[in-house]
Amino acid sequence: MIIYENVTKKYNDVTVVDNLNLTINEGEFVVFIGPSGCGKTTSLKMINRLIKMNSGSIYLDGKNINEMDAVEMRRNIGYVIQQIALFPNMTIGENISVVPKLLKWSKEKRNRRAKELLEMVGMPYRENINKYPNELSGGQQQRIGVLRALAAEPPVILMDEPFGALDPMTRENLQDELKVLQKKLKKTIIFVTHDMDEAVKLADKIVFMKDGRILQAASPEEMLRNPADPMIANFMGKLSYTVSGDDLTCKDVMKRRVLTVSEEKKMLESVELMKQRELDSAVVIGEEDNKYRGVVTIEKLAKEGKPGQSIKHLVDPKVPSVRTSTNAKEAFELLIASKYNYIVVLNRDSTVAGIITRTSMTKALASVIWGGEES
């Protein structure tokens, strides 16, 4: 359990965190969110004393953190940041084992733990253990960052916008994996984000901050239905609209960052782009007009593609598309009825605006908005 009691942090005359009081229960996934400068990252970093408070107390399992040895305490708190910060001269196995080695775990125990963690996130041990960070994609590197934080089995994990720099598909996959890991390992996770979609998907409790104070601390369901302040309602945007979902359009729920490739793009180039983004497909657009042509999959490229040839003849034009103004509920029904993992959202001129996926986040948001009557 983590307890903030009257915690204040100032820089000169500027109060960044103002008399913060909050209890985080053991095994709880808590997300700090709010506008830039609201104090969310400072509140996170005060837990492991990377930032020192001016007044008040923080208790970790009943112990005042200011009375604990800082080095020893940090070895029992996992920490993940957006910049990943893997050691480039260390192998993946060595990166994962940094803290266990400091804790004097045996080599056998460290290797066993690294194997267990890698397999949890679908990265085969033999294939990855001796690689270096520059041999991995951005998403894989971030997975290793998360595993390194989990390696010594700390009860508390601090995560400061860990997925903020990743493309939408990779980000969604890592969110899914993190939620599964948290449920399996029952860790207490404190997570900072500026993305309300991410907060709703991951949190057991969302803590919304402004000017160093908590405006509301509640479950995603409660905050969506009863935002305590107009700023929270505004931050949530369409997420907090009516239960019927009639107000939502595809523009409100789509993912805007999409991998698009020209129909004239060569086969190997297209494969490399998908590999870098850890995707199994790409949205194809016209070379001259940038209009939507269809979707190409890595499976199709592997079976029928030839190096040096364009992907034009391998495009599947049947992947459903909708307009930005299409009612979101209609789009979800179309997606669920189709065999595809996503549908493409188009602007009025048929250029690509985004995609709507059939991931667990989409289902979760649909459940929040419309209830459990449809699936």
Summary of the structure (lengths in Angstrom):
residues: 375
radius of gyration: 22.6
end to end distance: 35.9
largest distance: 67.0
contacts: 1206
relative contact order: 0.11
helix: 39%
strand: 26%
